[in-house]
């Protein structure tokens, strides 16, 4: 038995009922039903069990709903101005250069490879003959030491 798109209309009340329970508004529910039907018509040939059309449509609707939920935070984030992040004082370039020069040569090299040359831990490990885990550990301690060196004397 082959279904045609008009056969899906018999399931419209079920789809509308579920969409109304899930959505925040009537318009959102109608959009959800419309997206579900468009998706179902596009993939009608993939339906292997026509007797399960109702369950198949409800599953598509639920997936469309989950997609909408995942998109929501991104849409809300772009909707208005973002609150200003607290300003973190940045060291002047010269104090950063001085702090880098004060690091042990191996730590300085690891930081340079990671942050100036964008190498991964595995790549740095191969270059220096160390394991990636050892490189990550060295990065952690080098960054801590660099942070301490960049901090004003009064805060140390």
VMD Tcl script that builds the backbone (N, CA, C; Angstrom):
set m [mol new atoms 468]
animate dup $m
set s [atomselect $m all]
$s set {name element resname resid chain x y z} {
  {N N UNK 1 A 0.845 -1.180 0.000}
  {CA C UNK 1 A 0.000 0.000 0.000}
  {C C UNK 1 A 0.894 1.249 0.000}
  {N N UNK 2 A 0.679 2.123 -0.950}
  {CA C UNK 2 A 1.445 3.354 -1.062}
  {C C UNK 2 A 0.595 4.515 -0.557}
  {N N UNK 3 A 1.219 5.354 0.262}
  {CA C UNK 3 A 0.522 6.528 0.783}
  {C C UNK 3 A 0.747 7.713 -0.125}
  {N N UNK 4 A -0.256 8.570 -0.191}
  {CA C UNK 4 A -0.009 9.831 -0.864}
  {C C UNK 4 A -0.224 10.952 0.159}
  {N N UNK 5 A 0.252 12.146 -0.089}
  {CA C UNK 5 A 0.213 13.222 0.902}
  {C C UNK 5 A -1.175 13.502 1.479}
  {N N UNK 6 A -2.229 13.244 0.713}
  {CA C UNK 6 A -3.585 13.497 1.222}
  {C C UNK 6 A -3.952 12.539 2.352}
  {N N UNK 7 A -3.311 11.364 2.394}
  {CA C UNK 7 A -3.571 10.406 3.463}
  {C C UNK 7 A -3.091 10.927 4.818}
  {N N UNK 8 A -2.163 11.857 4.811}
  {CA C UNK 8 A -1.640 12.395 6.058}
  {C C UNK 8 A -2.644 13.310 6.755}
  {N N UNK 9 A -3.570 13.881 6.006}
  {CA C UNK 9 A -4.533 14.829 6.577}
  {C C UNK 9 A -5.444 14.192 7.618}
  {N N UNK 10 A -5.610 12.886 7.553}
  {CA C UNK 10 A -6.434 12.200 8.547}
  {C C UNK 10 A -5.805 12.246 9.939}
  {N N UNK 11 A -4.535 12.502 10.003}
  {CA C UNK 11 A -3.825 12.547 11.283}
  {C C UNK 11 A -3.657 13.970 11.815}
  {N N UNK 12 A -4.253 14.922 11.116}
  {CA C UNK 12 A -4.116 16.320 11.504}
  {C C UNK 12 A -4.607 16.615 12.924}
  {N N UNK 13 A -5.759 16.063 13.367}
  {CA C UNK 13 A -6.205 16.351 14.743}
  {C C UNK 13 A -5.187 15.897 15.805}
  {N N UNK 14 A -4.587 14.712 15.609}
  {CA C UNK 14 A -3.580 14.224 16.570}
  {C C UNK 14 A -2.369 15.154 16.598}
  {N N UNK 15 A -1.922 15.550 15.409}
  {CA C UNK 15 A -0.758 16.425 15.320}
  {C C UNK 15 A -1.027 17.772 15.989}
  {N N UNK 16 A -2.213 18.331 15.720}
  {CA C UNK 16 A -2.560 19.624 16.318}
  {C C UNK 16 A -2.666 19.522 17.833}
  {N N UNK 17 A -3.198 18.419 18.331}
  {CA C UNK 17 A -3.345 18.249 19.776}
  {C C UNK 17 A -1.971 18.184 20.457}
  {N N UNK 18 A -1.057 17.399 19.903}
  {CA C UNK 18 A 0.276 17.305 20.500}
  {C C UNK 18 A 1.020 18.637 20.384}
  {N N UNK 19 A 0.920 19.275 19.231}
  {CA C UNK 19 A 1.599 20.561 19.035}
  {C C UNK 19 A 1.058 21.608 20.004}
  {N N UNK 20 A -0.239 21.597 20.252}
  {CA C UNK 20 A -0.830 22.568 21.185}
  {C C UNK 20 A -0.313 22.341 22.604}
  {N N UNK 21 A -0.083 21.082 22.980}
  {CA C UNK 21 A 0.452 20.793 24.322}
  {C C UNK 21 A 1.903 21.216 24.442}
  {N N UNK 22 A 2.669 21.105 23.361}
  {CA C UNK 22 A 4.096 21.392 23.415}
  {C C UNK 22 A 4.429 22.870 23.222}
  {N N UNK 23 A 3.715 23.531 22.336}
  {CA C UNK 23 A 4.082 24.888 21.925}
  {C C UNK 23 A 3.636 25.933 22.937}
  {N N UNK 24 A 4.286 27.114 22.840}
  {CA C UNK 24 A 3.964 28.223 23.734}
  {C C UNK 24 A 2.788 29.040 23.236}
  {N N UNK 25 A 2.478 28.934 21.944}
  {CA C UNK 25 A 1.382 29.718 21.384}
  {C C UNK 25 A 0.704 28.933 20.270}
  {N N UNK 26 A -0.467 29.408 19.870}
  {CA C UNK 26 A -1.207 28.755 18.784}
  {C C UNK 26 A -0.418 28.858 17.480}
  {N N UNK 27 A 0.199 30.018 17.243}
  {CA C UNK 27 A 0.987 30.193 16.013}
  {C C UNK 27 A 2.172 29.236 15.972}
  {N N UNK 28 A 2.843 29.101 17.108}
  {CA C UNK 28 A 3.982 28.183 17.170}
  {C C UNK 28 A 3.527 26.742 16.928}
  {N N UNK 29 A 2.353 26.383 17.467}
  {CA C UNK 29 A 1.820 25.029 17.269}
  {C C UNK 29 A 1.505 24.788 15.794}
  {N N UNK 30 A 0.905 25.770 15.139}
  {CA C UNK 30 A 0.592 25.620 13.713}
  {C C UNK 30 A 1.863 25.514 12.873}
  {N N UNK 31 A 2.874 26.308 13.224}
  {CA C UNK 31 A 4.157 26.213 12.510}
  {C C UNK 31 A 4.761 24.828 12.676}
  {N N UNK 32 A 4.646 24.291 13.878}
  {CA C UNK 32 A 5.189 22.967 14.168}
  {C C UNK 32 A 4.477 21.898 13.338}
  {N N UNK 33 A 3.158 21.985 13.243}
  {CA C UNK 33 A 2.386 21.034 12.434}
  {C C UNK 33 A 2.766 21.176 10.958}
  {N N UNK 34 A 2.895 22.417 10.502}
  {CA C UNK 34 A 3.244 22.641 9.097}
  {C C UNK 34 A 4.631 22.081 8.779}
  {N N UNK 35 A 5.613 22.331 9.647}
  {CA C UNK 35 A 6.953 21.792 9.427}
  {C C UNK 35 A 6.938 20.269 9.432}
  {N N UNK 36 A 6.135 19.692 10.306}
  {CA C UNK 36 A 6.021 18.238 10.386}
  {C C UNK 36 A 5.474 17.670 9.077}
  {N N UNK 37 A 4.398 18.279 8.576}
  {CA C UNK 37 A 3.798 17.776 7.338}
  {C C UNK 37 A 4.737 17.955 6.146}
  {N N UNK 38 A 5.441 19.073 6.089}
  {CA C UNK 38 A 6.404 19.274 4.998}
  {C C UNK 38 A 7.497 18.209 5.033}
  {N N UNK 39 A 7.995 17.943 6.216}
  {CA C UNK 39 A 9.034 16.935 6.366}
  {C C UNK 39 A 8.495 15.545 6.015}
  {N N UNK 40 A 7.284 15.262 6.448}
  {CA C UNK 40 A 6.684 13.951 6.175}
  {C C UNK 40 A 6.455 13.747 4.683}
  {N N UNK 41 A 5.953 14.767 3.998}
  {CA C UNK 41 A 5.711 14.649 2.558}
  {C C UNK 41 A 7.038 14.426 1.823}
  {N N UNK 42 A 8.081 15.127 2.275}
  {CA C UNK 42 A 9.384 14.986 1.624}
  {C C UNK 42 A 9.976 13.595 1.803}
  {N N UNK 43 A 9.646 12.944 2.907}
  {CA C UNK 43 A 10.239 11.628 3.162}
  {C C UNK 43 A 9.198 10.512 3.172}
  {N N UNK 44 A 8.103 10.723 2.500}
  {CA C UNK 44 A 7.017 9.727 2.441}
  {C C UNK 44 A 7.492 8.394 1.875}
  {N N UNK 45 A 8.410 8.417 0.951}
  {CA C UNK 45 A 8.923 7.187 0.356}
  {C C UNK 45 A 9.725 6.337 1.323}
  {N N UNK 46 A 10.166 6.922 2.430}
  {CA C UNK 46 A 10.963 6.184 3.412}
  {C C UNK 46 A 10.111 5.445 4.435}
  {N N UNK 47 A 8.825 5.722 4.463}
  {CA C UNK 47 A 7.931 5.062 5.416}
  {C C UNK 47 A 7.770 3.602 5.028}
  {N N UNK 48 A 8.233 2.709 5.913}
  {CA C UNK 48 A 8.205 1.273 5.601}
  {C C UNK 48 A 6.914 0.603 6.044}
  {N N UNK 49 A 6.273 1.156 7.065}
  {CA C UNK 49 A 5.039 0.553 7.581}
  {C C UNK 49 A 3.910 1.582 7.532}
  {N N UNK 50 A 3.182 1.625 6.441}
  {CA C UNK 50 A 2.111 2.617 6.291}
  {C C UNK 50 A 1.064 2.559 7.405}
  {N N UNK 51 A 0.890 1.401 8.018}
  {CA C UNK 51 A -0.090 1.294 9.108}
  {C C UNK 51 A 0.362 2.056 10.355}
  {N N UNK 52 A 1.629 2.451 10.394}
  {CA C UNK 52 A 2.176 3.197 11.538}
  {C C UNK 52 A 2.330 4.685 11.227}
  {N N UNK 53 A 1.585 5.173 10.254}
  {CA C UNK 53 A 1.717 6.561 9.816}
  {C C UNK 53 A 1.503 7.542 10.963}
  {N N UNK 54 A 0.510 7.296 11.815}
  {CA C UNK 54 A 0.220 8.206 12.922}
  {C C UNK 54 A 1.396 8.335 13.878}
  {N N UNK 55 A 1.960 7.208 14.274}
  {CA C UNK 55 A 3.104 7.222 15.188}
  {C C UNK 55 A 4.306 7.876 14.522}
  {N N UNK 56 A 4.500 7.626 13.228}
  {CA C UNK 56 A 5.595 8.211 12.476}
  {C C UNK 56 A 5.475 9.736 12.451}
  {N N UNK 57 A 4.271 10.234 12.197}
  {CA C UNK 57 A 4.048 11.682 12.163}
  {C C UNK 57 A 4.276 12.318 13.534}
  {N N UNK 58 A 3.800 11.655 14.583}
  {CA C UNK 58 A 3.996 12.193 15.931}
  {C C UNK 58 A 5.476 12.220 16.299}
  {N N UNK 59 A 6.234 11.226 15.861}
  {CA C UNK 59 A 7.671 11.207 16.115}
  {C C UNK 59 A 8.355 12.364 15.383}
  {N N UNK 60 A 7.956 12.607 14.139}
  {CA C UNK 60 A 8.520 13.736 13.381}
  {C C UNK 60 A 8.203 15.045 14.103}
  {N N UNK 61 A 6.972 15.183 14.570}
  {CA C UNK 61 A 6.577 16.406 15.273}
  {C C UNK 61 A 7.417 16.603 16.529}
  {N N UNK 62 A 7.608 15.517 17.298}
  {CA C UNK 62 A 8.436 15.628 18.512}
  {C C UNK 62 A 9.859 16.040 18.169}
  {N N UNK 63 A 10.417 15.472 17.126}
  {CA C UNK 63 A 11.788 15.842 16.726}
  {C C UNK 63 A 11.863 17.295 16.282}
  {N N UNK 64 A 10.840 17.748 15.566}
  {CA C UNK 64 A 10.802 19.159 15.164}
  {C C UNK 64 A 10.734 20.052 16.408}
  {N N UNK 65 A 9.977 19.609 17.395}
  {CA C UNK 65 A 9.866 20.362 18.649}
  {C C UNK 65 A 11.219 20.428 19.362}
  {N N UNK 66 A 11.912 19.303 19.441}
  {CA C UNK 66 A 13.234 19.289 20.075}
  {C C UNK 66 A 14.204 20.208 19.334}
  {N N UNK 67 A 14.127 20.197 18.003}
  {CA C UNK 67 A 14.979 21.090 17.214}
  {C C UNK 67 A 14.689 22.551 17.559}
  {N N UNK 68 A 13.403 22.866 17.684}
  {CA C UNK 68 A 13.020 24.238 18.032}
  {C C UNK 68 A 13.528 24.607 19.423}
  {N N UNK 69 A 13.480 23.678 20.350}
  {CA C UNK 69 A 13.989 23.950 21.698}
  {C C UNK 69 A 15.486 24.201 21.684}
  {N N UNK 70 A 16.219 23.444 20.887}
  {CA C UNK 70 A 17.671 23.638 20.800}
  {C C UNK 70 A 18.016 24.980 20.161}
  {N N UNK 71 A 17.198 25.417 19.205}
  {CA C UNK 71 A 17.453 26.693 18.535}
  {C C UNK 71 A 17.124 27.882 19.427}
  {N N UNK 72 A 16.207 27.713 20.349}
  {CA C UNK 72 A 15.714 28.821 21.159}
  {C C UNK 72 A 16.803 29.600 21.887}
  {N N UNK 73 A 17.709 28.956 22.610}
  {CA C UNK 73 A 18.731 29.750 23.299}
  {C C UNK 73 A 19.578 30.572 22.341}
  {N N UNK 74 A 19.897 30.037 21.166}
  {CA C UNK 74 A 20.690 30.781 20.189}
  {C C UNK 74 A 19.912 31.979 19.675}
  {N N UNK 75 A 18.600 31.791 19.413}
  {CA C UNK 75 A 17.782 32.883 18.916}
  {C C UNK 75 A 17.634 33.965 19.977}
  {N N UNK 76 A 17.447 33.549 21.232}
  {CA C UNK 76 A 17.307 34.519 22.310}
  {C C UNK 76 A 18.605 35.270 22.531}
  {N N UNK 77 A 19.720 34.576 22.370}
  {CA C UNK 77 A 21.012 35.226 22.558}
  {C C UNK 77 A 21.226 36.304 21.510}
  {N N UNK 78 A 20.739 36.074 20.306}
  {CA C UNK 78 A 20.913 37.055 19.247}
  {C C UNK 78 A 19.841 38.123 19.239}
  {N N UNK 79 A 18.827 37.984 20.080}
  {CA C UNK 79 A 17.696 38.894 20.056}
  {C C UNK 79 A 18.028 40.282 20.593}
  {N N UNK 80 A 18.815 40.352 21.622}
  {CA C UNK 80 A 19.079 41.651 22.221}
  {C C UNK 80 A 20.545 41.843 22.478}
  {N N UNK 81 A 20.867 43.006 23.012}
  {CA C UNK 81 A 22.280 43.234 23.310}
  {C C UNK 81 A 22.742 42.338 24.440}
  {N N UNK 82 A 23.948 41.850 24.301}
  {CA C UNK 82 A 24.497 40.990 25.348}
  {C C UNK 82 A 24.953 41.847 26.508}
  {N N UNK 83 A 24.772 41.341 27.732}
  {CA C UNK 83 A 25.278 42.112 28.855}
  {C C UNK 83 A 26.798 42.188 28.773}
  {N N UNK 84 A 27.315 43.316 29.183}
  {CA C UNK 84 A 28.764 43.506 29.110}
  {C C UNK 84 A 29.462 42.565 30.079}
  {N N UNK 85 A 30.489 41.901 29.578}
  {CA C UNK 85 A 31.272 41.008 30.424}
  {C C UNK 85 A 32.129 41.866 31.351}
  {N N UNK 86 A 32.364 41.369 32.549}
  {CA C UNK 86 A 33.213 42.154 33.437}
  {C C UNK 86 A 34.598 42.319 32.817}
  {N N UNK 87 A 35.083 43.522 32.859}
  {CA C UNK 87 A 36.377 43.828 32.243}
  {C C UNK 87 A 37.501 43.236 33.067}
  {N N UNK 88 A 38.305 42.401 32.430}
  {CA C UNK 88 A 39.464 41.812 33.087}
  {C C UNK 88 A 40.668 42.637 32.653}
  {N N UNK 89 A 41.393 43.170 33.594}
  {CA C UNK 89 A 42.542 43.982 33.197}
  {C C UNK 89 A 43.540 43.128 32.422}
  {N N UNK 90 A 43.943 43.621 31.280}
  {CA C UNK 90 A 44.907 42.905 30.447}
  {C C UNK 90 A 46.272 43.531 30.634}
  {N N UNK 91 A 47.283 42.700 30.740}
  {CA C UNK 91 A 48.619 43.267 30.901}
  {C C UNK 91 A 49.064 43.929 29.606}
  {N N UNK 92 A 49.802 45.001 29.706}
  {CA C UNK 92 A 50.333 45.606 28.483}
  {C C UNK 92 A 51.236 44.605 27.774}
  {N N UNK 93 A 51.370 44.781 26.492}
  {CA C UNK 93 A 52.164 43.851 25.688}
  {C C UNK 93 A 53.571 43.647 26.237}
  {N N UNK 94 A 54.192 44.718 26.662}
  {CA C UNK 94 A 55.574 44.598 27.127}
  {C C UNK 94 A 55.671 43.750 28.390}
  {N N UNK 95 A 54.686 43.886 29.305}
  {CA C UNK 95 A 54.758 43.067 30.521}
  {C C UNK 95 A 54.503 41.596 30.196}
  {N N UNK 96 A 53.677 41.341 29.189}
  {CA C UNK 96 A 53.454 39.957 28.762}
  {C C UNK 96 A 54.726 39.388 28.137}
  {N N UNK 97 A 55.374 40.180 27.311}
  {CA C UNK 97 A 56.636 39.715 26.704}
  {C C UNK 97 A 57.682 39.432 27.781}
  {N N UNK 98 A 57.750 40.315 28.764}
  {CA C UNK 98 A 58.716 40.123 29.853}
  {C C UNK 98 A 58.379 38.861 30.641}
  {N N UNK 99 A 57.084 38.622 30.880}
  {CA C UNK 99 A 56.670 37.428 31.615}
  {C C UNK 99 A 57.010 36.172 30.811}
  {N N UNK 100 A 56.808 36.203 29.505}
  {CA C UNK 100 A 57.161 35.063 28.658}
  {C C UNK 100 A 58.666 34.802 28.696}
  {N N UNK 101 A 59.468 35.872 28.672}
  {CA C UNK 101 A 60.925 35.705 28.728}
  {C C UNK 101 A 61.365 35.133 30.074}
  {N N UNK 102 A 60.579 35.400 31.118}
  {CA C UNK 102 A 60.943 34.925 32.455}
  {C C UNK 102 A 60.622 33.443 32.652}
  {N N UNK 103 A 59.806 32.862 31.784}
  {CA C UNK 103 A 59.456 31.437 31.903}
  {C C UNK 103 A 60.649 30.571 31.535}
  {N N UNK 104 A 60.690 29.354 32.094}
  {CA C UNK 104 A 61.718 28.396 31.654}
  {C C UNK 104 A 61.547 28.148 30.145}
  {N N UNK 105 A 62.633 27.924 29.428}
  {CA C UNK 105 A 62.578 27.780 27.955}
  {C C UNK 105 A 61.572 26.728 27.469}
  {N N UNK 106 A 61.482 25.591 28.150}
  {CA C UNK 106 A 60.558 24.551 27.678}
  {C C UNK 106 A 59.108 24.995 27.825}
  {N N UNK 107 A 58.761 25.621 28.947}
  {CA C UNK 107 A 57.393 26.112 29.131}
  {C C UNK 107 A 57.070 27.188 28.101}
  {N N UNK 108 A 58.025 28.085 27.847}
  {CA C UNK 108 A 57.819 29.144 26.865}
  {C C UNK 108 A 57.577 28.527 25.488}
  {N N UNK 109 A 58.372 27.519 25.130}
  {CA C UNK 109 A 58.223 26.871 23.822}
  {C C UNK 109 A 56.866 26.199 23.692}
  {N N UNK 110 A 56.412 25.531 24.742}
  {CA C UNK 110 A 55.099 24.862 24.709}
  {C C UNK 110 A 53.993 25.893 24.517}
  {N N UNK 111 A 54.062 27.008 25.242}
  {CA C UNK 111 A 53.055 28.059 25.088}
  {C C UNK 111 A 53.088 28.657 23.684}
  {N N UNK 112 A 54.281 28.884 23.160}
  {CA C UNK 112 A 54.407 29.435 21.809}
  {C C UNK 112 A 53.800 28.493 20.770}
  {N N UNK 113 A 54.115 27.208 20.893}
  {CA C UNK 113 A 53.578 26.235 19.936}
  {C C UNK 113 A 52.052 26.167 20.027}
  {N N UNK 114 A 51.535 26.185 21.224}
  {CA C UNK 114 A 50.087 26.044 21.406}
  {C C UNK 114 A 49.327 27.297 20.991}
  {N N UNK 115 A 49.748 28.458 21.474}
  {CA C UNK 115 A 48.947 29.657 21.296}
  {C C UNK 115 A 49.371 30.553 20.142}
  {N N UNK 116 A 50.607 30.471 19.710}
  {CA C UNK 116 A 51.026 31.299 18.593}
  {C C UNK 116 A 51.062 30.523 17.289}
  {N N UNK 117 A 51.285 29.215 17.375}
  {CA C UNK 117 A 51.340 28.392 16.172}
  {C C UNK 117 A 50.161 27.431 16.068}
  {N N UNK 118 A 49.254 27.475 17.040}
  {CA C UNK 118 A 48.008 26.679 17.045}
  {C C UNK 118 A 48.226 25.181 16.896}
  {N N UNK 119 A 49.269 24.663 17.503}
  {CA C UNK 119 A 49.521 23.220 17.476}
  {C C UNK 119 A 48.667 22.535 18.547}
  {N N UNK 120 A 48.262 21.308 18.284}
  {CA C UNK 120 A 47.528 20.525 19.278}
  {C C UNK 120 A 48.518 19.921 20.271}
  {N N UNK 121 A 47.987 19.382 21.362}
  {CA C UNK 121 A 48.838 18.729 22.356}
  {C C UNK 121 A 49.593 17.553 21.745}
  {N N UNK 122 A 48.922 16.820 20.878}
  {CA C UNK 122 A 49.566 15.667 20.228}
  {C C UNK 122 A 50.713 16.122 19.323}
  {N N UNK 123 A 50.501 17.208 18.577}
  {CA C UNK 123 A 51.555 17.706 17.692}
  {C C UNK 123 A 52.753 18.214 18.494}
  {N N UNK 124 A 52.467 18.934 19.572}
  {CA C UNK 124 A 53.550 19.445 20.420}
  {C C UNK 124 A 54.308 18.268 21.033}
  {N N UNK 125 A 53.566 17.256 21.477}
  {CA C UNK 125 A 54.187 16.070 22.057}
  {C C UNK 125 A 55.131 15.389 21.088}
  {N N UNK 126 A 54.699 15.267 19.831}
  {CA C UNK 126 A 55.569 14.652 18.820}
  {C C UNK 126 A 56.833 15.487 18.611}
  {N N UNK 127 A 56.678 16.806 18.565}
  {CA C UNK 127 A 57.837 17.687 18.357}
  {C C UNK 127 A 58.836 17.616 19.514}
  {N N UNK 128 A 58.296 17.521 20.735}
  {CA C UNK 128 A 59.161 17.559 21.912}
  {C C UNK 128 A 59.445 16.180 22.509}
  {N N UNK 129 A 58.878 15.126 21.910}
  {CA C UNK 129 A 59.123 13.778 22.404}
  {C C UNK 129 A 58.439 13.487 23.729}
  {N N UNK 130 A 57.239 14.025 23.926}
  {CA C UNK 130 A 56.482 13.804 25.168}
  {C C UNK 130 A 55.072 13.347 24.823}
  {N N UNK 131 A 54.382 12.829 25.828}
  {CA C UNK 131 A 52.998 12.396 25.609}
  {C C UNK 131 A 52.076 13.621 25.598}
  {N N UNK 132 A 50.931 13.520 24.901}
  {CA C UNK 132 A 49.980 14.635 24.896}
  {C C UNK 132 A 49.508 15.009 26.306}
  {N N UNK 133 A 49.353 14.021 27.186}
  {CA C UNK 133 A 48.942 14.301 28.561}
  {C C UNK 133 A 49.981 15.118 29.307}
  {N N UNK 134 A 51.237 14.801 29.087}
  {CA C UNK 134 A 52.319 15.556 29.703}
  {C C UNK 134 A 52.343 16.987 29.181}
  {N N UNK 135 A 52.057 17.157 27.906}
  {CA C UNK 135 A 52.020 18.494 27.310}
  {C C UNK 135 A 50.874 19.301 27.918}
  {N N UNK 136 A 49.701 18.685 28.064}
  {CA C UNK 136 A 48.563 19.405 28.654}
  {C C UNK 136 A 48.868 19.829 30.081}
  {N N UNK 137 A 49.524 18.953 30.818}
  {CA C UNK 137 A 49.914 19.281 32.188}
  {C C UNK 137 A 50.910 20.440 32.195}
  {N N UNK 138 A 51.896 20.383 31.327}
  {CA C UNK 138 A 52.886 21.461 31.237}
  {C C UNK 138 A 52.224 22.772 30.835}
  {N N UNK 139 A 51.259 22.713 29.924}
  {CA C UNK 139 A 50.528 23.920 29.526}
  {C C UNK 139 A 49.812 24.537 30.722}
  {N N UNK 140 A 49.157 23.697 31.492}
  {CA C UNK 140 A 48.425 24.169 32.665}
  {C C UNK 140 A 49.363 24.920 33.613}
  {N N UNK 141 A 50.480 24.293 33.949}
  {CA C UNK 141 A 51.403 24.915 34.905}
  {C C UNK 141 A 52.103 26.138 34.310}
  {N N UNK 142 A 52.381 26.105 33.010}
  {CA C UNK 142 A 53.005 27.262 32.369}
  {C C UNK 142 A 52.050 28.453 32.368}
  {N N UNK 143 A 50.776 28.189 32.110}
  {CA C UNK 143 A 49.782 29.274 32.135}
  {C C UNK 143 A 49.628 29.848 33.538}
  {N N UNK 144 A 49.643 28.973 34.542}
  {CA C UNK 144 A 49.559 29.465 35.922}
  {C C UNK 144 A 50.751 30.340 36.261}
  {N N UNK 145 A 51.933 29.899 35.869}
  {CA C UNK 145 A 53.145 30.676 36.149}
  {C C UNK 145 A 53.093 32.010 35.388}
  {N N UNK 146 A 52.646 31.978 34.135}
  {CA C UNK 146 A 52.544 33.191 33.334}
  {C C UNK 146 A 51.543 34.172 33.955}
  {N N UNK 147 A 50.429 33.649 34.422}
  {CA C UNK 147 A 49.425 34.496 35.074}
  {C C UNK 147 A 50.019 35.170 36.306}
  {N N UNK 148 A 50.750 34.413 37.089}
  {CA C UNK 148 A 51.382 34.970 38.290}
  {C C UNK 148 A 52.389 36.053 37.907}
  {N N UNK 149 A 53.155 35.810 36.875}
  {CA C UNK 149 A 54.156 36.788 36.442}
  {C C UNK 149 A 53.520 38.059 35.877}
  {N N UNK 150 A 52.341 37.925 35.294}
  {CA C UNK 150 A 51.669 39.092 34.698}
  {C C UNK 150 A 50.914 39.921 35.749}
  {N N UNK 151 A 50.629 39.321 36.870}
  {CA C UNK 151 A 49.908 40.015 37.934}
  {C C UNK 151 A 50.773 41.122 38.530}
  {N N UNK 152 A 50.174 42.257 38.864}
  {CA C UNK 152 A 50.953 43.305 39.513}
  {C C UNK 152 A 51.545 42.802 40.829}
  {N N UNK 153 A 52.682 43.361 41.205}
  {CA C UNK 153 A 53.387 42.948 42.431}
  {C C UNK 153 A 52.483 42.946 43.661}
  {N N UNK 154 A 51.599 43.929 43.752}
  {CA C UNK 154 A 50.738 44.043 44.930}
  {C C UNK 154 A 49.760 42.881 45.061}
  {N N UNK 155 A 49.369 42.262 43.925}
  {CA C UNK 155 A 48.389 41.165 43.945}
  {C C UNK 155 A 49.018 39.803 44.134}
  {N N UNK 156 A 50.330 39.698 44.071}
  {CA C UNK 156 A 50.984 38.384 44.148}
  {C C UNK 156 A 50.991 37.830 45.508}
}
mol reanalyze $m
mol bondsrecalc $m
mol representation Tube
mol addrep $m
